[in-house]
Each structure stands twice: as C-alpha cells, then as structure tokens.
Amino acid sequence: MRSLIVLARLLDYPTRELQQAALEMQAIVANEDHLSHPQRAALHGWIGRIGAAELLDLQADYVALFDKGRATSLLLFEHVHGESRDRGQAMVDLLDQYRQAGFELSARELPDFLPVFLEYLSTRDEADIAQQLSDIAHILALLAARLCERESDYALIPTALLAMVGADTAIDEHAEAVKKEARDDTPAALDAVWEEEAVRFNATSDEDCALQSATGRRQAELKRQFQADVPIRIVPSTVNAAPGH
C-alpha cells in the first residue's frame, strides 16, 4: 500500500523534497480505493496546498502543532505509557517486531514514531495492516479529534487511517472530551512544564532541554537504555470513485 508511505511522508517534518513530490503523492492517493472519493479529494487538495506553500511557513506550522505540548504527539506510546518504564519495554517489543519482519530503522528515529510505523506497515499484507491499525485505532481517533479541534489539515491522516479499517466514526467519541481539554501548547502551559523540570548542569542537562519538543524527545530517548476471532480487514470504500479516479 503505497498510500501508507504517502501518509507517512505527509506526517513528517516538511521538506523541499516533500513539496517536489506533490504530484506523485496526489497520483498515489487518487488510486487508493480503500478511501472514499471525498477523502481522496480532501487529501489531494491538501497535498496541492503543501506543494504551493512557503516551506518556512509549513515548517513553522508543523513545529507549532507537534513540537509544543504532548496532546498531539506523534509518538504512539506517549499517549499510552507517557514517560514510564512500560513505554520503554513497549518500544523494545515493537523494535523486535520490526527486525523480525526485516525492517531496520535508522539511528535517528524511535520505533513508535507514527510515520515510521506507517512506513513499516506499508511492507505488510492487508490482513496485518488492518490488524495493526485496529490495534492503535484508539490513539488515532484521539489524535484526529485533537487535530480537528485545532482545525488542522493534518487531521486528514489519522482520519484516513481509521477509514481504512472502518473505524473513522470513533473520532466522534472523543470530540466532546477534547473540547473540554486544557491546551498544553499555550505559553502558560509550556512555562509550567519548564518549571517542573529540574535543571541539571551535567552531562544529561542537554536531555532536559531536548525533552521539551517532540523532535527533542525522540533524540533524547535514543540516548537512554530501553527498559527493557472476528477477522479484521481493510474495508473497501463505500463511495464509488468518480470517473478518472
């Protein structure tokens, strides 16, 4: 499923290469028959806007959305385990799963980074993709609800992933709760995080600072020692594709 690679690229930090690949990504999305025509059209339009936008604006928006606070973190296990030891063991298990499938990570990323997970899924068969997307559906639904609340086009990605397994209605279950959540990306909330962190002027002080952003948390985590019968399927679109799609 090449569309999973497209969704993974769209969910990573914007680059000039991403913009240059806009037409190719639009073509792949247009042929994804696991998504409805409206979903494909929405992704197609968003990819076009990415291709035409100022790169610095795209990058600034990405940082504001994903690098401030943890509510919209792209680290899957952060939504489940936070910074506990359980998260470390879960990452060890996921890394083993990758290796058994012959999927090797580069040194710069963590196994629970959503774009990495999607790239891994793109190498699996449909039954495995469906099962593993269903396993994280609750995380995807919460992430989608929070991104929708912030009126971000990035909500299209978890929504599309949920639609592939017929679970996109799960987003509605989180909508009301998300509206009542206190934002964790405001200046006051970020200041509170800084105040809670003890400043250490030693070999690990760089880690304290790095933990304040999603990118930094991924890099800092790499310095740590990991502590260590109803079939689910990809559902076909219920909306017929428009001619030419």
Secondary structure as UniProt FT lines:
FT   HELIX           2..10
FT   HELIX           16..20
FT   HELIX           22..30
FT   TURN            33..34
FT   HELIX           37..52
FT   HELIX           55..66
FT   TURN            71..72
FT   TURN            76..77
FT   HELIX           78..81
FT   TURN            82..83
FT   HELIX           85..100
FT   TURN            101..102
FT   TURN            107..108
FT   TURN            111..112
FT   HELIX           114..121
FT   TURN            122..123
FT   HELIX           126..135
FT   HELIX           137..149
FT   TURN            150..151
FT   HELIX           153..155
FT   HELIX           156..164
FT   TURN            165..166
FT   HELIX           168..171
FT   HELIX           172..180
FT   HELIX           187..196
FT   TURN            203..204
FT   HELIX           205..210
FT   TURN            211..212
FT   HELIX           214..221
FT   TURN            222..223
FT   TURN            243..244
//
